[in-house]
Amino acid sequence: MSSRIVTLPRLNTVNNFNFFFKNTKKNLHIDQNFIANPFLSLHRRNTIAARKGRVIPTSINSLHNVKNSQSSQHNSILEDVATKVLNCQEPEAPSSQKTNTNHIPFKVVPKGATKSNATAVSANALPSTKSELKTLINPYIKLTKPNLTVLVTLSSICSYAISPYSVSLIELIYLTMGTAMCSGAANAINMGREPEFDKKMPRTVGRPVVRGLITPQQAYNFAAVTGSIGCTMLWFGVNPTVSILGFTNIVLYAWLYTSLKRKSIINTWVGAIVGAIPPLMGWAASSPLSHPGAWCLAGLLYAWQFPHFNALSHNIAEQYKSAGYVMTAAENPKLNARVALRYSILMFPLCIGLSYCGITDWIFPIDSAIANGWLTYLAFQFWRQQQKNYSSGSKPTAEGLALAGVHAKKLFWCSVWHLPAVLILAMLHKKGQWDRWFSYIGLKTSDETTLRS
Ligand SMILES: CC(C)=CCC/C(C)=C/CC/C(C)=C/COP(=O)(O)OP(=O)(O)O
């Protein structure tokens, strides 16, 4: 049989696990507990082995065997396969520990190795500084909830761009970095406080504190450093108001909201205030908070979180409940959908408000109404289904629940597109925006012509 070379990326635990999982899940019943526990406990050993570029021929060998085995033997074989995969067996291990790989029709070498130097590479590979650094830094990046931090920072930047007064690049850079650092700090404290609960939900089980990659104390230390740098940058690079707002928001999110998550459904309303503060920070960077436009924009971010979060939490309500979180979706599903609809409708007057107080032109309420209308329509469908499900007094049917789940999912994805769409439209329709651009490229606008003549 001719030999083929299969080049694998440097293996780490997750790669091993995914590889193993993808190749076996079609044929086997997977025991979740079995998978989760060895994965967590062996993580450190696997990371070290992976960093040294060691490969795991046993996984392919065993998978080959597993594929052909009888279903009655699946569980024990699966256990054997997973143990080997997760143990990262070494090529130089004593022969008693080696698995016979003679019948594998190809060789497995680390990425970057050629056929001729395959053995040398696996034996001599030294941990590169880059990958070591990556292993060290990645958990800390995850600690900041990067997606959320990017969204929060963008909401602050957009607000800065929409606000009526002067903008400067240096101020924008400080605002961006300071807001991102404060958000990262708030999220790090949140994660440091919740591993006991996060480990019970599939959505959060992979977080660095749950996995033991970072201790809660390390998370707090990280938050202290990033939070201090962030607030200092905002204080000196932007202004004290923005810095105080940033600090207040860290406290609101990391202490008040995070504590309320396990106590009362009020947490969602407090969380919405947390989400509304970054646009206020962006606004306060250049314009006074006494301007009603600031509050319309903050109101937009506040209101948006209800269709977004209530729809998201609807489909994982049971997970939240069993993890110990008190969420409206689980405690009062009807209210959950009603609130999502209520705040979707509120988007219309808030967009009109931005034009009314002179921030955007009067086209903005019209084209933002397309996005708002779509969101409200889906929120209405979700609400109507939950009305049907819970109004008769009897238990909702499985079909009714499934339909509500579908509507919630649609609403969630719509909300993901809705916010950037409305913020971009507000920036495009900012009053005088086009005049500024036209004068920048040397074209006179009708206003200018009228003024001069
Ligand atoms: C400037 C500054 C300090 C900004 C902070 C912005 C920030 C962290 C907003 C979070 C909004 C929010 C309620 C998220 C849900 O958290 P969750 O804990 O319910 O999410 P989880 O279930 O994924 O942990």
The ligand as a Tripos MOL2 file, in Angstrom:
@<TRIPOS>MOLECULE
LIG
   24    23     1     0     0
SMALL
NO_CHARGES

@<TRIPOS>ATOM
      1 C1        -17.0490   50.9990   29.4500 C.3       1 LIG1
      2 C2        -17.5840   49.7960   30.0800 C.2       1 LIG1
      3 C3        -17.1790   49.4880   31.4450 C.3       1 LIG1
      4 C4        -18.4220   49.0300   29.3840 C.2       1 LIG1
      5 C5        -19.0080   47.7680   29.8870 C.3       1 LIG1
      6 C6        -19.9010   47.2800   28.8390 C.3       1 LIG1
      7 C7        -20.4570   45.9320   29.1270 C.2       1 LIG1
      8 C8        -19.6280   44.9230   29.7900 C.3       1 LIG1
      9 C9        -21.7090   45.7010   28.7420 C.2       1 LIG1
     10 C10       -22.3580   44.3910   29.0010 C.3       1 LIG1
     11 C11       -23.8380   44.4270   28.7880 C.3       1 LIG1
     12 C12       -24.4620   43.1690   29.2940 C.2       1 LIG1
     13 C13       -25.5750   43.3020   30.2410 C.3       1 LIG1
     14 C14       -24.0290   41.9650   28.8810 C.2       1 LIG1
     15 C15       -24.5420   40.6530   29.3750 C.3       1 LIG1
     16 O1        -23.6380   40.1340   30.2990 O.3       1 LIG1
     17 P1        -23.8140   38.6800   30.9050 P.3       1 LIG1
     18 O2        -22.9630   38.6030   32.1430 O.co2     1 LIG1
     19 O3        -25.2340   38.3300   31.0800 O.co2     1 LIG1
     20 O4        -23.1980   37.7910   29.7800 O.3       1 LIG1
     21 P2        -22.7440   36.2710   29.8990 P.3       1 LIG1
     22 O5        -23.9500   35.4620   30.2330 O.co2     1 LIG1
     23 O6        -22.2090   36.0060   28.5250 O.co2     1 LIG1
     24 O7        -21.6970   36.2140   30.9640 O.co2     1 LIG1
@<TRIPOS>BOND
     1     1     2 1
     2     2     3 1
     3     2     4 2
     4     4     5 1
     5     5     6 1
     6     6     7 1
     7     7     8 1
     8     7     9 2
     9     9    10 1
    10    10    11 1
    11    11    12 1
    12    12    13 1
    13    12    14 2
    14    14    15 1
    15    15    16 1
    16    16    17 1
    17    17    18 2
    18    17    19 1
    19    17    20 1
    20    20    21 1
    21    21    22 2
    22    21    23 1
    23    21    24 1
@<TRIPOS>SUBSTRUCTURE
     1 LIG1         1 GROUP 0 **** ****
